[in-house]
Amino acid sequence: MTFRVLATGPLAVVCDLGRPGFAALGVSRSGAADRSAYRLGQRLIGQNDRAAALEVTFGGLVVRCEAPAWVALTGADAQATLDGRAVGHGAAFPVLAGQELTLGLPARGLRTYVSVRGGFDTPATLRSRSTDVLSGLGPAPLVVGDVLPVGAAGGDWAYAPVDFAPTAWPAGPGAIELSVTPGPRLDWIVGGLAALVGASWVVSAESNRVGVRLTGPALSRREGLGELVSEPMVRGSVQIPPNGQPVVFGPDHPVTGGYPVVGVLTPEASDRIAQARPGDEVRFINHR
């Protein structure tokens, strides 16, 4: 079974839950930007979290299925169609041989996940099929003409239980709220955590899987602290570069950095910011 890529949109990559355990070699975990949406897609088609899916940024993907398959779409609702007829979001549906699946532009949110029963069977690198746009590990971003093999579905068909509503992202209007915990260098900025959570921030167009850049009131660094030696970084780190505008690291983040980390998002908040598109307003809230 294969899927043939007819159009990609701005960016479409293969993802799973990444390659943990290689930070000492300079390799971040990578993996799906919105892990909750990825996991939901796998559960809807009744398989575990090790299968690879497609992560589609801002719609535009068109693929033709060369054999019958079961597919689920999660994350941002891209108003998908199958041979021109609308298909459901957040639910498994069958695709017949020769049918074309088309993703439109999501009204809200940024990334849509295409999960297929059996998973996309691309070659693994360091035990993961995820594309890492920073290191270049994993399969390259999709291009027109790519043929994606699909693995064999293991065991009998079975729906896994879903204990939360498979709704489109995000659930409501207004600013996207991000729970943040204090970072190791919080004392490097004037006002501490209150300066971060007390402001409104806007997602910059200069954002990607490496990090989300925010614009807003510049945070001031305390005087007399000198320069910071490079320190380890984790996903969700909120780093303050010299211009005072926060950068929130995503799945393909570098493993070290030389600017102060003043906060770290909770895992759920890291998934939420993965769906924030340029121009969206975000607010940090103190995680208690």
N, C-alpha and C positions, 0 to 999 in steps of 0.2 A: 504494500500500500504506500502511495506517495501523494504529496501535495505539491503542485507546481505553482510557483510564485509568478503572478501576472502583473502586480503592482505592489509597491511597498509603503507608500506614504512617506512622511518625513524620516521615520526610523522604525525598523522592525528587527528584533533580535530574538534569539533562542535563550530561554532561561529555565533554571530550576532553582533550588535553594542554595546554590553556590558551592564553593570549594573551601570549607573551613580548615584551619590547621596549618596554613602555609604563610602566616604573617611573618614568621622569622626569615622566610625566603624573599620577603618583599612583595607578597601576593595577597591582596585583599580577598575577602570571601566572595564578593560580587553576588550574583543571583538576582531573583526577581526584585524589582524596586518596590512593588506593593505585594508583600508576602501573603497578606490575608486574602487578597483577590486571587493570587496564584493558588493558594491552598484550597479555596472554595471551588475553583474550577476543577481541580483534581477530585475533590470529594463528590462533585455533581456527576462526574462520569465514573465514579466508583473505583478509583485507584489511589495508590499511595502518593506521597509527596516526592518521590524520587523521579517521576516522569518529567520530561522536558515539555514546556509549552512555548508559545510565542508571546512576546511582549510588544505591543504595537503602540507607538507614540502618536497621538493625535490622528488616529484613523488612517484611511487611505489604502489599507491592505486589500488585495484581491488575490485569492488562491483558488485553484481548481483541484478538486479531489479526484484522484484517478481510480478509487475503489470505494465501496460503501464504508462509512465511518460514523462514529458518534462524537459530537463536538459540544463544548460548552464555552460561553463567553461570559467573562466577569470583568470587574473593574469599571472603567468609564464606559457608559452605554453609547456605543458608536452607531446605533440605529442600523444594525446589520441586515443584509438581505441575502437570500439564497436563490440564485437565478431570478433576481428582481422581486422576490416576495419576502416580506419582513419575517424575521425569526426572533424568538424570544431571547431576552438577556437574563442571565442568572439561572439558566435551565439547560439541561442536556437536550439535544435534538439530533435526528439522523440526517446524514448527508449521503446522497446517492452518487454513484460513479459518474463523473463528468459534470457535476454541478459546481457552480462558482459561488464562493462565499465572498461578499464585499462588505467592508467596514467603512461607514461614513464618518463624519466629523462628530465627536461627542459634544453634546450641549454643555456639559460640565465634566470636570475631571480631565485627565491627560492620557492615562495608559489603560489599554484594553488587553485582556489576556485570552488567548485562543488555546484551549486545552482539547486534546484529542485522545480518545481511548487507545491506549498503547504507548502514547507519548511520541514525541519527535525524536527519532533515533539517529541523531547526528553524532559524530565522533566526540568522545569525552576527553578533556584535558585536565589532569590533576583531579580526577574523579568527578568532574562536573561538565555539563554541556552548556553552561552559561557563557554568554558573550561578555567580556570585560573590555569596555571601550578605552580604559586607561592603559592597561598592560598589553592589550592585544591578544590575550589568551582566549581560547574558545573559538567557536565559529564566527566568521565575519558577519557584520550586519547583512540582512537579506538584500538581494538584488534581483531584478526581473530575470526570470529564467531559471532561478534556483529550483532544484527538485529536493524536497524534504522527505526522507523516508520515515515511515511510521512503524513503531515496534509492534510486536504481537501482544494482544491483550492477555494478561495472565489470569488464569482461573475463570470461573463462571461470572457472568454479568451480575453485578449487585450494586444497588445504590447505597452509598455510605450515608449515615444519618447526618443531617445538617442542622446545627443547633442555633443558627442565626439566620435572619432574613437575607436572601441573596439579592440585595437591592443595588441599584446603580450608585456610583460615587459622584459627589458626596451626598449626604442625606438631606441637607438643608441649605438655605441661602446664608449669606453673611460671611464673616471672616472664618477661616479655617483655624481651629484652636489646636495648639500643639503643646502637650504636656512635656515639661523640661525639668530635669534634675540639675542641681548645681554641678558645675564642672571643676576640674582641678585648679584652674587659674582664674577663678571668679574674682579674686581680689585684685586682678590686674586692670579692671575697668572701674571707672568712677561710677558710683551708685550701685555696684554689685548687681545681683539678680533683678532688683527692682528696675534698673535701667533697661533691662532686656524685656521683662514682662510688661512694663508700663507703656511700651510704645506699640504702634501699629506698623507693620512691615508689608512690603509689596514684593512679589516674586519677580525677579528680573528675567529678561529674555536670555541672558547669559547663564542659563542653568542647563544641566544635563544629568546623566547618571552618576557623574563624579560628585557633583554638589549642586545645591540650590542656592543661588545668590539672592540676597534680600536687599532692598533699598528702603531707607527711612532715616531717622535722626542718627547722625554719626555717634557711636559710642566712643568716649574718650578714655585713653589709656592713662593710668596713674604715672606720674613722673618719677624718675629715679630708679626704675626697675631694670634698665638695660635691655639686652636682647635675650630672648628665650632660646635655649638649646632645643633642637628637634626632639619631639616626644612622640610616643606611639599614639595612633589615632584609631577610633572605632566609628562604625556607622552611627549617624545621628549626632556626632560631635558638632557643636556650634562654635565655630572659630571666628575670631575677630582679627582681620588683617589691618594693616596701617590706616586704611581709609575709614575704619570704624563701621563698615557695613557687614553684617553677619553672613557667613557662609555655612550652610548645613550640609554635612557630608552625606552622600548617598552610597549605594551599594558598591560602586567602583572607586571608592575613595583611596587616596594614597595611605600607606600604612604608617607614615610619620609626617609630622608637620612642625613648623617653627613659629607659628603664631598662637597666642593663648586661646585655649578652649575654656569658655566660660559656662557652658551648659552641655548637657547630653539629653537628647530626646528619648522618651520611652520607646520601646519597640512599636507600639501601636501608633505613636506620633510619627515615627519614621516612615511607616506605611502611608499615613495620611499626607505627609508632605510630598510623597512620590506622585500624588495625584494633583498637586497644585500646579496650575499653568501660569505662564507669564501674565502679570496684571492682577492675579488673585491676591487678596489681602489675607495675611496670616497674623495670628497673635499667639505669643507664648504664654502659657499659664503654669504657675508653680505646681509641680507634682507633689502631692502630699500623701 
